[in-house]
Amino acid sequence: MTTPVSLSDSSRRAHARWARRVALLASAPALALLAAPARADVPEGWGGETEQAGLDFLHALGLYLGAPLLLFVLIVLAVYLPAMVRGEKLLPDHTGHQQLPEGQWIGGPRQGVAELPGPDGDDSRAGGASAQW
């Protein structure tokens, strides 16, 4: 004799969650297929099929070449103008007879290490690494 198998409460909840998920996933494509296309006329002033709208050559040239060129010039000015106002050199001097410095400190003092504070005494930590642990 066989006894009927009864579902536990937790398995019923799991089955109900699974059924809700399947119903939700199946309803989205069904609703998309039932949607009707919009029926609207072309607004006034937009032109219809008889009116050909296009760009003339000079307008297209100004739009596709002039706008990017103007944007390029504005970016170059935004980068170089502050340095030019401060009077900084924009390009390095690369003449053949000039020796380049051994090391460069980018963002450091303009006059070199002469502007750095020197050590106050033997136990001072000013002036660089102490080479101690």
N, C-alpha and C positions, 0 to 999 in steps of 0.2 A: 504494500500500500504506500502510495506517495503522498507527501504532505505538500500543500501549496507553499511556495516561497513568498514571504512577505518582505516588502522593502522597508528598510529602516528609515527613520526620520531624516538622518543626514543624507542618505542616498536620494530621498525624495527631493530634498532641497537642491542637491547638486543637479538632478534631472531637470528641475524647474528652472534653475539658472541657465543650463545649457539650452533649454527650449526658448527662453527669452532672448538669448544671444542670437540664436538662429533666426528667430522672428525679426529681430532688429536688423540683422545683416541682409535678410531677404527683402525687407520692406523698402530699403533705400533704392535699389535698382528698379523695383516695381513702381515706386512713386516717380522716379525719373522718366520711366517709359510712359506713364500716364499724363505727364505734363504736356500741355498743348503749346504749340509755338505762338509767339507773340504776333499779333496782327496789328501793325501800325503803318501809317503812311509816312512818307518822307516829309520832314518839317519844311515849312515854307522858307525859301531863301537858300536851302541847301542844294538846290538844283535837282533836276531829275535825270532820266536816262538821256534826254535830248541835249542836255548841257554838258559840254566837256570842260572839266576844270583841270588846269595844269599849270606848271611853272614855266615861265619863259627862261631863257638861257641865263640871263644876268641875275635874275632872282635866285635860280638854283645855284649858280656859282657863288653868290654871296652867302647863301645859306650853308652850303656844304664845304666851302673852303674858307670863307670869311669868318664864320662863327668859331671854328676851331682855332684859326690863326689868332683871332682876338683873345680867345681864352688862353692860348699859349703865351701871348704877350703879357696878359694880366698876371699870370703865374710867375713869369720871369721877373716882372717888376716887383711883385710881392716878395720875392726871394732876395733880389739884389738891391732894391732901393734902400732898405735900412742900413746895409753895409756901406753904400755909397754916401748916405747922409752922415754916417759916423766918420767918413774919410778913410775907411780901410781899403787896402789893396784887394782887388777882386781876383787877380791871377798871380800865381807865384812867379818869381823871377828865376827863370831857368837859363841863365847864360852859362856858357861852357866853362868859364874861368872861375866861377864862384863855387866855393865849397859849401855843401849843405851841412847843417849841424848833425852830430851823431845821433842824438835822440830829440824827439819833439814831445813837448808836454802840451797836449791839446786841452784847452780850458784852464790851464794853469796861469800863474802870474805873467804879465806881459814883459817884465824886465828880467825874467829868469829866476834863479834861486836866490838872488840878492834880496828879494822882497820877503822871503820866508823868514820867520822868526828863528833866531839861533838858540842854542841850548842855554838855559839860565845857569845851570851848574852841572856837576857830575851825574846827578841822579835825574836830570831833566829828561822828559820824553819828547821835547820839541825838536824838530829837524829831521824826522824820519824814523825808520824802524830801529829798534834797539837790539835786534838779533838775539833776544833772550826768550826763554819759555816762561 
